[in-house]
Amino acid sequence: MILALMGCAMFINQVKAQNKDAKVYDFVSVQKQPAYPGGMPKFYEYVKKEIKYPEIAKKNKTQGRVFVSFVVEKDGKLTDIVVLRGLSPETNAEAIRLFKQSPKWSPAMQNGKPVRVKYNMAINFDLAKAGNNRTASLQQPDTKTPEYEGGLTNLYRYLAKNIKYPKVAKKNNVQGKVMLSFNVEEDGSLSNITVIKSLSKETDEEAIRVMKSSPRWNPRLDKGIPVRSKYVMNINFTLS
């Protein structure tokens, strides 16, 4: 019985060790982040040299960003490469191909040991800026604030088209602003939508509903990497 218990304890410890070994860290939580050999400038050169704008995407004038997530393993290899937010089957496949054939990175370090880290990047497919060869490029510029696709003008159009003035609010002549706070996630989806300045129960609910139904936004970019960020905005309810 004692030997059996000792064997069970050893098995449990082995499982715990394996689970710890398989842990995937967030790239901002490690002491030393993973890096492409030579740093990001070299990675930009690699992208510029290797990635090709798909012919079908050119023909269909497909432009925009493909957001990719991957894991940098302890040996620097890239695995679990997935599209967080796609553009088209062809551009998505090309973005994944680029990362699959990437040289090994320098792994992340935590407490002096290499660890597995999840990393996100955006690949930009832009016909106007791609040059004569019309190749795609890594999304380099930082975006300090997230934005609705097409900017505020398109956001206002979306709200004008989709928001419904609550009947009770109309009857009671309720007018004013509902101030909302929400997170724009790495994939552009909106989460944790809350009212921070109320107008009425009905208008508050409608403001939350319309933002829950919103198309995905362009997330904030930090060194070309999509990150979660907080956003605050007003929704106006005006009967006139």
N, C-alpha and C positions, 0 to 999 in steps of 0.2 A: 504493500500500500504506500509506504514512504517513497519507494522508487517511482511508483506511478505518479505521485503528487509532484516529485521533483521533475519528472519528465514533462508533466503538464505545465509547470511553472516555466521551464526552459522554452517550451513551445510558445507560451504567451509572450515571453520576453523577446523571442525571435520575431513574432508577428508585430510587436510594438516597434522593434528596431526597423523592420521592413517598412512599416507605415511612416515612420519618421524619415526614413531614407527616401521615400517616394513623395514626400510633401512638396507641394509647389508653392513657392513664395510669390507675393506680389512684388513687382520690380522696385517699388518705392520703399519697401520695408526692409530691404537687405542693406548690409553695410557697404558692399561694393556691387554695383550693378553690372550686368553682363555687357559685353562690348564687342563690336565687330573688330577684327584685327586692323589696327591703324586708326580706329575711331570712326565716327559718323561720316567725316569727309570721304574716307575710303569706301564706306558703304554707299554713299551717293555715287561715287565713281563706278562701283560695281553695278548699281541699278541702271545707271545711264548706259553702260556698256552692254549689259545682258538682257534687259527687258525689251520686249517688242510689242508694239501696238497691234492687236489682232486685226486682220484685214476686214473681218465682218464688222468689228466695232468701228473701224474707219468708215466703211461703207454706210453704216447706219448712223454715223456721226455721234456715236456713244461717247460721252464725256462725263467725268466726275471722279469720285474717290472710292477705292475699295479698301475697307478697313479689315485688317488681318490680325489674328491672334495666334501666338505660337509659344512653345515652351523651349527655353534654352536649357539643355540638359547639363549635367555636371561635367560632361566631356566636351561641351560646347556645341554639340549637334542640335539642330532645330527639329522639334517634333510637334505633334498635335497641331498642325497648321490648319487653321479654319478661317473662313470668312465671317466676320462679325456683321458686316453690312456690305452687301454686294452692289454691283453696278449692272453687269450682264454676265451670262455664263462664260463668255469668251474672256472678258477682262478679269473675272474672278479666277478662272483657271490659270491665266497668265501670271497673276499676282502670286498664287499658290506655287506655281512652278518656280518662280524666282526664289522664294524662300526655301523650297525643297533642295535646290541645287546650290544654295549659299555655302561658302566655306564655313568651317566651324568658328564659333565665336569664343571669346574668353568668357568662362562661366562666371556667374555671380558668386560672391563669397560672403559667408556668414560665420562669424567666430573662427575665422581662419580656414574654413572648409568650403569646398565648392557645393553649391545647392542648386536645385531646379527652380527656375523663375519663369513666370508668365510675362510675356511682352506683347505689346500692341503697336502696330504701325499702320499708316495710311499710304497707299500708293495712288498717285494722281495720274489720271488719263486725261490729257488736255491737248486737243488737236492744234489749238492756236499757239500754245507755248512749247510744243514738243519739237519744233524745228523742222528742217526739211525732211528728215527721216521719220518724223512723227512717232518717235518712241515715247513711252511713258516715263514717268519720273517719280522719285520719292517725294512725298509731301513734306517739304522742308519748313515753310513759314509757320511760326506759332500763331495760334488763334487764342487770344486772351479771354474771349467770351464766346460761348456757343451761340448759334444762330439758326433760325428757321430757314429751310432751304429757299433761297431766293431773297433772303433778307426781310426786313420789317414790312416792306410793301406787300410781299406775298403773305406774311403773317396776318396783316390787317385784312387782306382779301379773304383768307381762310376764316377768320373770325366773323366777318360780315356775312359770309355765306352760310356758316354753320351754327352760329349761336342763335338761340331762340329765347325771346324775352318771355319770362314766366308770366302766366296769366294773372296770378295773384299780385305780382309786382306791378303789372300794368294797372290793375284795378286800384291798387293803393298808391299809385303814382310814385313808385320807388325808383329813384334815379341816383346815379353816382358810380363809384369805382369799387371793384373788388380787387384787392391786392393778393396775388398768389406767389407762393414760393414752391419751387420744384427742383429736382435734380435732372440734369441732362446726362444720361449714362454714356459709357464709352461707345456704345453702338447707336447712339442718337435717340434712344427711347426716353420717355419722360417717366419719372418715378417720384414717389413721396410728394404728391401734389397736395398742398395745404393752403388754407386761407389764413393770411396774417393780418388782413384788415377786412372786416366783414361789412356787407351792405344790408343784406337780408338773407334769411335761410334759403329762399328760392333762388335768388341771384347767385349766392355762394355755390349752391349745388350745380347750377348751370355753368358757371365758370369752370368748376372742376371737371364737369362732364366734357365740355368742349376741348379742354386741354388733354384729357385722357384719350380722346379720339384723334388727337393731332398726329399728323405724319411725323416720322422721325426727323430730328434736327441734325445739323452738323455739330458734332461735339467740339469742345475745346481741345486744342492741340498744344501739347507741351513737348518741344523738340521733335515735332512731327508725330508724336504719339497721342492718340485720343485718350482723354482722361475724363473722369466724372467731374462735374462742376455744378454749382448752385446758381439758379437764375430766379430773379424776381421781376414780376411784371404786373401791370394793371389791366383789367378788362372793364371797359366802360359800358354802362347801361344808360342809354339816353333815349327817352321816348320821342323826342322831336326828330 
